[in-house]
Amino acid sequence: MTRIGVITFPGSLDDRDAQRAVRIAGATPVALWHGDHDLQGVDAVILPGGFAYGDYLRAGAIASFAPIMSEVIDAANKGVPVLGICNGFQMLAEARLVPGAHTRNAHQQFIRRDQKMRVENSDTAWTNEFAAGAEIIIPMKNADGRYVADAETIARVEGNGQVVFRYLDVNPNGSINEIAGVSNERGNVVGLMPHPEHATEAGFGPDMPEAMASGTDGIAFFTSAIRALQAV
């Protein structure tokens, strides 16, 4: 069975939720620790949401230098699927595994909302079970979620198809070009600000037109990774 590791950092909040999402998708979750130098032979890695190391210095900055991140960087460079969710997305950017950076939300407030977004790239390891252009609703919660980069980087990311998700209806944090998530050029590393692990079970997900708390759009992130690994 596919084994997907979820790393816990000091201040992680959503590691158990990510483990549960992995289990619901049909894989085996493996708990990993920030202070180790061992990925335990997992097939894929998730950097969960939270406030790693208290978000001191800059969100995700200290966590990007955690001992286990050297193994994550090495694995990502070898093609292992890596997903960074919210704080994990910030870590990926700080570790230079995906382009860009994050700053304080444009309105200087913490956001908590069910966010509509469009799948711009369905060819990554974490999105292959979505249809290109699909509109999905995923919960989000962040204070430093504004995605930024210089004009040259934005042009390259847009031109390469590395924008994986784009906010719809409202740009909640002022991200450039409504960018909600990006990938590396290879497509095995994906980071996004919304939390797919909170949209995997009917009755516990975001509100949908059909019913309250019925949204399960997030499960396809995890089944996509399983499918990608089985195709290798």
C-alpha positions in Angstrom: 0.0 0.0 0.0 1.1 3.5 -0.8 2.8 5.2 2.3 2.5 9.0 2.6 4.5 10.7 5.3 3.1 13.7 7.2 5.7 15.8 9.0 5.0 17.3 12.4 6.8 20.5 13.3 6.5 22.5 16.6 3.3 24.4 16.0 1.8 22.1 13.4 -2.0 22.2 13.7 -3.3 20.1 10.8 -0.9 17.1 10.8 -3.5 14.7 12.2 -6.1 16.0 9.7 -3.7 15.3 6.9 -3.0 11.8 8.2 -6.7 11.2 8.3 -7.2 12.5 4.7 -4.4 10.1 3.6 -6.2 7.2 5.3 -9.6 8.1 3.8 -8.0 8.3 0.3 -6.7 4.7 0.7 -3.1 5.1 1.6 -1.1 4.5 4.8 -0.2 7.7 6.7 3.2 7.7 8.3 4.0 10.2 11.1 7.3 11.9 10.6 9.2 14.3 13.0 10.9 17.6 12.1 14.0 16.8 14.1 14.7 13.5 12.4 16.8 12.8 9.3 14.6 9.9 8.2 11.7 9.8 5.8 11.1 6.1 6.7 10.9 5.1 3.0 7.6 6.9 2.3 6.4 7.2 -1.2 5.2 10.9 -0.8 5.4 13.7 1.8 3.0 16.3 3.1 4.1 19.4 4.9 0.9 20.3 6.9 -0.6 23.6 8.0 -0.1 25.4 11.3 2.4 27.8 12.7 5.7 26.0 12.6 8.2 27.3 15.1 5.6 30.0 15.9 6.1 31.6 12.5 9.0 33.6 14.0 11.3 35.5 11.7 9.0 34.8 8.7 6.2 32.2 8.1 7.9 28.9 7.2 11.4 30.3 7.2 12.8 28.5 10.3 10.9 25.3 9.4 12.6 25.2 6.0 15.9 24.6 7.9 14.5 21.8 10.1 16.7 18.7 10.0 14.2 16.6 8.1 13.9 19.3 5.4 17.3 18.2 3.9 15.7 14.8 3.3 12.6 16.4 1.9 14.6 18.6 -0.5 16.6 15.6 -1.7 13.5 13.5 -2.2 11.7 16.3 -4.1 14.7 16.7 -6.4 14.5 12.9 -7.1 10.8 13.2 -8.1 9.0 12.2 -4.9 5.6 13.8 -4.6 5.6 16.6 -2.0 2.5 18.6 -1.0 2.8 21.8 1.1 -0.5 23.0 2.6 -0.7 26.6 3.9 2.3 26.8 6.3 3.7 23.9 4.3 3.4 26.0 1.2 5.4 28.7 2.9 8.1 26.2 3.8 8.3 25.0 0.2 8.8 28.6 -0.9 11.4 29.3 1.8 13.2 26.1 0.8 13.1 27.1 -2.9 11.3 24.0 -3.9 8.6 26.2 -5.5 9.0 29.7 -6.8 7.7 32.8 -5.0 7.2 33.9 -1.4 4.5 34.9 1.0 3.8 38.1 2.9 1.1 39.3 5.3 -2.4 39.3 3.8 -3.1 42.6 2.0 -5.8 43.7 4.5 -3.6 42.7 7.5 -6.2 40.3 8.8 -6.4 36.6 9.5 -8.7 34.8 6.9 -11.0 31.9 7.6 -13.4 31.1 4.8 -14.5 28.4 2.3 -12.7 29.4 -0.8 -13.6 28.8 -4.4 -10.8 28.2 -6.8 -10.1 26.9 -10.3 -7.7 24.0 -11.1 -5.4 25.5 -13.7 -3.1 22.5 -14.0 -4.4 18.9 -13.7 -1.1 17.3 -14.7 0.7 17.4 -11.4 1.2 14.6 -9.0 -1.4 16.1 -6.7 -4.0 17.2 -9.2 -4.3 14.4 -11.9 -7.7 13.4 -10.7 -9.2 16.8 -11.3 -10.4 18.0 -14.7 -8.5 21.0 -16.0 -10.6 24.1 -15.3 -12.6 22.4 -12.5 -14.0 24.8 -9.9 -13.7 23.5 -6.4 -14.3 24.8 -2.8 -11.6 24.2 -0.2 -11.4 25.8 3.3 -8.6 28.2 4.0 -7.2 30.0 7.0 -4.1 32.1 7.0 -2.5 35.4 8.0 0.5 35.4 5.7 -1.0 33.9 2.5 -0.3 36.6 0.0 1.6 35.0 -2.8 4.2 37.3 -4.3 7.2 37.2 -6.7 9.0 39.5 -9.0 7.7 40.1 -12.5 10.2 37.8 -14.2 9.3 34.9 -11.9 5.5 35.5 -12.3 5.9 35.5 -16.1 7.9 32.2 -15.9 5.5 30.5 -13.6 2.5 31.6 -15.7 4.3 30.6 -18.9 5.4 27.2 -17.7 1.9 26.3 -16.4 3.2 26.2 -12.8 0.1 28.0 -11.5 -1.9 25.1 -10.2 -4.8 26.9 -8.6 -6.3 30.3 -8.9 -8.8 32.0 -6.5 -12.2 32.7 -7.9 -14.9 35.3 -7.0 -12.6 37.0 -4.4 -8.9 37.3 -4.0 -8.8 36.7 -0.2 -5.2 37.8 0.6 -4.1 40.0 -2.3 -2.0 37.3 -4.1 -0.6 38.3 -7.4 -2.7 37.1 -10.4 -5.1 35.5 -7.9 -2.6 32.6 -7.5 -3.7 30.1 -4.8 -1.1 27.4 -5.5 1.9 26.6 -7.6 4.2 23.7 -8.5 7.8 23.2 -9.4 8.6 22.7 -13.1 8.5 18.9 -12.8 5.1 18.9 -11.2 5.9 16.6 -8.3 6.0 19.4 -5.7 2.8 21.5 -5.2 2.0 24.1 -2.6 -1.3 25.9 -1.9 -2.8 28.0 0.8 -6.3 26.4 1.1 -6.6 23.2 3.2 -7.7 20.1 1.2 -7.5 17.9 4.2 -10.5 19.7 5.6 -12.6 18.8 2.6 -12.5 15.0 2.6 -15.6 13.8 4.5 -19.2 14.7 3.9 -20.5 16.3 7.0 -17.2 17.8 8.0 -16.3 19.8 4.9 -17.2 23.2 3.5 -20.7 24.3 2.8 -21.8 23.4 -0.8 -24.9 24.4 -2.8 -26.4 20.9 -2.2 -25.9 20.9 1.6 -24.1 22.4 4.5 -20.7 20.9 5.3 -21.0 18.4 2.4 -17.9 19.4 0.4 -15.3 16.7 -0.4 -13.4 18.4 -3.2 -10.1 17.9 -1.2 -10.0 14.1 -1.4 -8.8 14.2 -5.0 -5.5 15.7 -3.9 -4.7 12.6 -2.0 -6.1 10.1 -4.5 -4.1 11.9 -7.2 -0.9 11.2 -5.4 -1.7 7.6 -5.0 -2.6 7.4 -8.8 0.7 9.2 -9.7 2.7 6.7 -7.6 0.9 3.7 -9.0 1.6 4.9 -12.5 5.4 4.9 -12.0 
